[in-house]
Structures are given as structure tokens and as C-alpha cells.
Amino acid sequence: MPRKSPYRAVVWGPGILGRALLREIAAKPELELAGVLAYSPEKDGKDVGELLGTAPMGVLATTDKEAIHRLDADIVLHCPQNTSDVSIDSEVTNDVVQLLESGKNVISSIAYHWPRFHSATFEEKLQAACLAGGSTLHSTGINPGFLNERLVTTLTGVCTTIESIAVREISDTSTIDSADMMSAIGYGKKPDDPNLMVVSLGDRYYGETLCQTVTRLGHSVERIETDRDYLLAKHDYHLKAITIPEGTIAGIVHKWTAVVDGKPFMSIEEIYYNHPEICPVPMSEGSGDGWTIEIEGQPTSVKVHMDMMHSVKHRQRFNGDDRTLPGYYATAVPMIQTIPVTVAAPPGILYPSVFAHYVPDLRDSPVPEPAPATQH
């Protein structure tokens, strides 16, 4: 029987992504906001509508994690700061474990995309928490999540052999309103600054997505090679969150490559920039963001370019006064769309799946279990 009641959702972390999730939850009658976990004392006790700049929503944000654990909720949309420590014994991971053990399903944007990338022990800890609480853990977003694990894998369905896969993401980050995030990326710092957090963050995010995608395609990753370059400000840039002095980092080009059988097999290149004059590649008309996927294979190769904005028809990047980057909504919406699947899944870690795609040997293709016969 189709579900009649709405899914009760908690938003864990009402930052840029969390606010995007809250807007979408408020717009969908099949979802009900059960609670909001805030990190900032300034948000404690405030109506969620106040955080969004809208009419009151009747739900108060709280910094009390135990209050969230006591809530009746189907799902926790987990999105603390992306700079958070998410190692096996970190506070964030232990929060997730406690949520899972309490019986709450979790969809995370910042980690747990492919925990076996870090260690078998890490994966076992999360799996055990799911089994203890009868809950499910899923992780998704735009990248990691949608772009490589689902879209790239789907596009390989036209290939029987693959020589290489190249993914590029370019992002105009000048409208980000979080000074902490801009600083974490490295803007305003010198390239030789030893505290560039974006390096370790990129290795975590894109190491996981590369290993998950390549493994799904039937190969083993020997190692991941990294390369990076920094785009320096030609003059002072006065942005919404910070001022970037001349000669400091105003853009970053990072590349991660998965090596298979001694050769480069799949790469992810991330280009962040804060002014068109320093962007090293052509930008899309009407949008500062773009994603390109290029697969060299046999008997067919494929190249896809994707733009995302509020309105393609009107070439509008933003929706009125809402200056949230399209990439944040492209992270929020996959999280929301996977709520029914995550809630219905058996206990354990839930990974994304695609019906049919390239593998070196078709006998190794993942074959779904047949559906039970319909009784007449």
C-alpha cells in the first residue's frame, strides 16, 4: 500500500546546504520537518522560519543533540560543516553512529560515501550501528553522489570497453556567504600556507567517489594521484563573505586521478574561482558553474556538458533574492529524493545503484534480485 503519512525529517546543520533542505521540505507536503540541530548558540531556540527569513514554521532549532535523538523521525538529513573531522572516532561519526543505533535513518552529504576507502574497520563500525538500530545509512549529493556514482556510471552504458573517463567541475564561488567556508577553501591565503584545509578535504571527497565509481565499474584502484594549481588574485577582490588581497589565492585547480593497471583510468578535476578573469577554462553562458563528463571508449565514446541554474529558459542563475548556489540545491535535492528509498531499505549502508553500465566482463554485472511473482 502507498504510504499516506508524510516523512518526518530532521535537518542536522542549518548552514547553506541545510537551509536549502529546509526550503525544499517546507515546499513539499509529503515531508514534515521534525526538528533542526544547530551548532551555533545564536540559532538555539529560534523558529526555523527566522533562519530562512520567512514566516514562522512552528519548529525551533536546538543545539541539544539529545533532544534530537528523542524525536520521532523517519530520517536525519546530516549536513554539518564540510570541514568537519569525519574519521572513525570523530565526534561527527559518533553522532551518526548514535543516530543509527537509536533507529533513525541517516542521509549524509559530507561523508560515508564509500567508507571502505578509509578502512574495513570504518565500514564495519557504521554497518554495525545500522544493524543495532535497524536503520539505514546513505550518502549523496551532487559530487560525490549524483555526478560520478550515478551519472558517469549510467553514461558508460554505451561502452563495452573504456580507455579513460574525465570529469570536470567548474564553480564560481564568489557569492558564498560563509567566511569560514571561503577560508577553508584557501581564499586569501598564500599557496605555501601549511594550513590549506581544501587539500585534505578534496582527498577525502574525491578519493571516495573515485574508488566507489571505479569499483562499481569492475576495476580495482591501485592508487590515486593528485595535482593542484592555484589561481592568484590580479587585484583585491571584494566578495560577499571576504576580501581576497592581490597576490593571494582566488581560485584553485585540483585534479585527482585513479590509476588502474598502471595507467590513468578516471580523473576528477575541480576548478573553483572567484572572478571570470582568472577562470582558466571557458564558462557557460548565463552560469558560472558547469560539469563536463568525457568517456573515451569502444564502440562509442561520449561527452556531456551540464549546466545548472534556477531557470535554463530565462538564463537565471538564482531565484530572486535566494543567492544559494545551484550546486547546493543539486546536493539537497538528491538527498531529499532518496528519503523513500533509504527509509524502505533493509538495515545497513545503502549505496547508489544503476541498472546497467559498463563492466569489463558482463558475467560480473550486478544483477538485481527478481521481484516476487504477483499473485492473482
BELLINSUL-V539598 format. One line per field, one symbol per residue. ss: DSSP state (@ for helix, = for strand, . for the rest). phi: phi as a letter, one per 20 degrees, with the letter a starting at -180 (. if undefined). Layout:
ss->???
phi->???
This chain:
ss->......======...@@@@@@@@@@@@...=======...@@@...=@@@@@.......===..@@@@@.....====............@@@@@@@@@@@...====......@@@..@@@@@@@@@@@@@@..====..@@@@@@@@@@@@@@@@@..============......@@@@@@@...........@@@@@@@@@@@@@@@@@@@@......==========....==....==....============..===========..@@@...........=========...=====....=....=..=..=...@@@@@@@@@@@@.@@@@@@...===...........@@@............
phi->.ffdeffeddddoeeffgffffffffedfedcfeacedeegfefnefggffemcfgdncefbeefffffefebebdeebfgfeffcffdfffffffgffffenefcddedamfbffgeafffffffffffffdmccdccbreafpefefdfgfffffeddcceaccdccdbeefefedfffffffofndegeffdffffffffffeffffffffffenddefadecbbbdeeffafdedfebddfgndfcacddccceeclncfdbccddcdbcbgfdfecfeffnbedaccccdebcfcdbccdcdcbfcfgdldfcelefefggffffeffgfffeggfffeffgpeddfccfbbfbgcgfeffdfffffffed
